[in-house]
Amino acid sequence: MNTTDEHNEEPTVEKWVCQIMAAEGVIGVLGNLLVCYVILRVKFLHNMTNYLLVNLAVADMLVSLQVFLYYSTSDCPLIALAPVSHGVRDLYCRLLASRFLAWALSYASAYNLCVVTLERYIAIVHPLHYSRKLTTARMVTLVALMWVISFLISLPLLFTVEPSNDPNRICSVTIPHPLFSILLSICAFFVAYLFPLTLMSLAYYKMQVTLKRQATVLKLHHARAAACNLVIARQNLVSMLKTVLGALIVLWTMDYFAVLLCVQTTDKAQFSFCGSKVFRYIRIFANLLFNFNSVINPIIYEFKYKKFRQGLKVAFCSCSKRQGGNRDDIEMAPL
């Protein structure tokens, strides 16, 4: 956020924003680090879906880390307390102030959630093709590709901000063309928001329909309890993942629509509202929601994912290790 407003109350607002954002960053790093630790530590959580959740947690953890670094050095006085060389200033401006890392890691978070959705979609809708289509090598390649694409499409941002020669400013903006911001905002809306969220919503709808049909068939044929429990477990897992997707939609929508509506928050914007103080506060609130998405997933796992709760007990309570370590993970079975 800019801190150049002439109103007296603005520095106080920015300080509070900085503290909240930095707190979100710390909580997000710790929460997603906990997810990685539990899944990697507990044996009955070692499967394809959970490894993909670890990858998603890594993306969210890095988003939270860059949020903490940006807001603790941009709006808080921490950067003034340490000697900063030209190289460090250049890295700060190129990676953080340009929002390159913020955009790239947000892309990675959305795309890695798409990979989790794809894995569950094939396991539920096309189970006979699961072992052939989703080999370990293919999934590793797909995950690596998602990370590479996320950073490649964010590369132009590296050249929009550079260290400032003004001693009173850290960075200066160097937009190559007036249309650059417009094209970037439209591209981000469709590539990082509308397209992946639409695909995932359709995939979860198809999964829900398939699971309901399977449950009906099993009930009519009086299937064994194990088969019914497998369908129920899959329904619970899909419900948890739909909650993750729903949280992403709710927390990201305001920010993406605000960016799309007002590409420039000045008197040159397409709407006069875009340069107002009210819109500035809307953007601050939208940013708070956007960054909170990287904090909320571990909370969702705790409340909606039974196996993760069991894993927490196994990882941190020695008395339950023997009991929890011998359980079969039927929730993640591909068939």
JOWOQUI-V432495 format. One record per pair of residues at least 4 apart in sequence whose ideal C-beta (glycine too) atoms are under 6 Angstrom apart, sorted by the first residue. I is the first residue (numbers start at 0). J is the second residue. Records with the same first field share a line. If there is no record, write none. Layout:
I=J / J
//
This chain:
2=13
4=9
13=74
16=283
17=70 / 74 / 75
20=66 / 70
21=67 / 70 / 71
23=27 / 290 / 291 / 294
24=63 / 66 / 67
25=67
26=30 / 294
27=63 / 293 / 294
28=60 / 63 / 64
30=297
31=56 / 59 / 60
34=56 / 297
35=39 / 53 / 56
36=40
37=41 / 310 / 311 / 314
38=44 / 49 / 53
40=314
41=310 / 313 / 314
42=324
43=326 / 328
44=49 / 310
46=331
47=118
48=118 / 331
51=114 / 115 / 118
54=111 / 142
55=111 / 112
56=60
58=107 / 108 / 111
59=108 / 293 / 296
61=104
62=104 / 108 / 293
63=293
65=69 / 100 / 101
66=290
67=71
69=73 / 95
70=74
71=75 / 77
72=77 / 78
83=87 / 88
88=162
89=162
90=94
91=95
92=96 / 160 / 161 / 162 / 170
93=97 / 157
94=99 / 100
96=160 / 170
97=156 / 159 / 160
98=102
99=153 / 156 / 157
100=104
102=153
103=149 / 150 / 153
106=110 / 149 / 191
107=111 / 146 / 149
109=191 / 195
110=145 / 149
111=145
113=195
114=141
116=120 / 199 / 202
120=124 / 202 / 206
121=125 / 129 / 132 / 133
122=129 / 333
123=206 / 209
124=205 / 209
126=334
128=132
129=133 / 333
133=138
159=174
160=170 / 172
161=173
163=168 / 170 / 171
174=179
175=179
178=182
180=262
181=262
182=186
184=258 / 259 / 262
186=190
187=191
188=192 / 255 / 259
189=193 / 194
190=194
192=255
193=197
196=248
199=244
203=241
206=237
210=233 / 234
213=230
214=230
217=222 / 226 / 227
222=226 / 227
224=228
229=329
232=329 / 330
236=330
239=303 / 304
242=299 / 303
243=296 / 299
246=250 / 295
247=251 / 292
248=252
250=288 / 291 / 292
251=255 / 289
253=285 / 288
254=285 / 289
256=260
257=282 / 285
261=268 / 273
263=267 / 268
264=273 / 274
265=274
266=274
268=273 / 274
272=278
273=278
291=295
299=303
300=304 / 307
306=330
309=323
310=314
312=316 / 319
313=319 / 320 / 323
319=323
320=324
//
